Amino acid sequence: MVRNISGFGQYNFTDNSFSTSNWRLNIINRYYKSFKDYKGKINQETAEQNVAVIKSNTLDLSLSRLLNNGWALSFSLPISSNSREASVEHGGANTTRHTTSTFGIGDIRFTAYKWLLKPTVKQKGNIQLGLGLKLPTGDYKYQDYFYRNDSTKVLSAVNASIQLGDGGTGIITEANFFYILNAVRSLSLYGNFYYLINPREQNGVAFTAGKIPPRIDSIAGNIVNSVPDVYSFRFGANFEFKNWIFSAGLKNEGIPVYDLLGGSEGVRRAGYNLSAEPGIVYIMKKLTVYVYVPVIISREVKQNVPDKFKTNYTGVYTSSTGGSGSYQIFAGVQFKL
């Protein structure tokens, strides 16, 4: 359920709200491995031979221009390399495992930011709001081969979890804040809110792995990929010691069952991952290096719209499985230009 498009701007440091540098280049890589199947909050304990293993690497390049009176503009370009190793969507359960993969640019983002209070060196806190656009530049129809046996394969669209984009033009909303807790400015609170509004309902891409889908999926509309909203919330504390910042917080990210705008039909893995998020930052004059490792402490895969339809249609509670992992790794550098 965790999409590559969320959360990168939340690690975009700007010396809180004041800076004498007009340009910032932020380079960050996100690694995530999903290797567990969940329904609701329950691990399905899928046999290793049949579980889908997803590996996601996304390098995000973000260039920001700091303007007068607390304004800033940001351009972000993600480049992703993803893979999904599985057996069920190829020859079936307990057959040979095969890998589908994708590589290329993702969905580009343009965002404008504004600090609500006039930025100064000594201020104790501030709130920043952001509004932007996510463009459907990432390939959301990427295809690879699905194997029926050792000698037969078919070309079909890969699983939505490794597609490079979602096929929708989205509205980015952000809110960030900090607050200094002590006189020596070594202890502070931070918060980040990110919500991507995707008005488009479905992108027209059917994930069938080259097979004829079950009739109930056709009736329920559980074939064509949804273009879901995405959210990510962070809150925590920073402790600064000389050139080091040590961070501890919580991060919650996921996909809602229903979008704020537009319909919510189609294939989506609604739910959330709640993580404990330690981090460490080292600040130099022109360079900042940082690593954050959100460790997942709770997750839930919720009923999507087709699941609810199936439940009402058959009278049997239905919930799709969704993949999850144990942690993510965000590692990045920021240059003051």
Secondary structure, DSSP 4 states (H G I P E B T S, - for coil): ---TTSSGGGG---STT--S-SEEEEEEEEEEEE-EEEEBTEE----TTT--EEEEEEEEEEEEEE-GGGEEEEEEEEEEEEEEEESTTTT-TTS--EEEEEEEE---EEEEEEESSPP-TT-SEEEEEEEEEE---S-SS-EEEEESSSS-EEEEEPPGGG-S--S--EEEEEEEEEEE-STTS-EEEEEEEEEEE----EEEEE--TTSPPPHHHHHHT-SEEE---EEEEEEEEEEEETTEEEEEEEEEEEE-SS-SSS---SB---EEEEEEEEEEEEE-SSEEEEEE-PEEEEEEEPP-HHHHHHHHHHSS-----EEE-SBEEEEEEEEE-
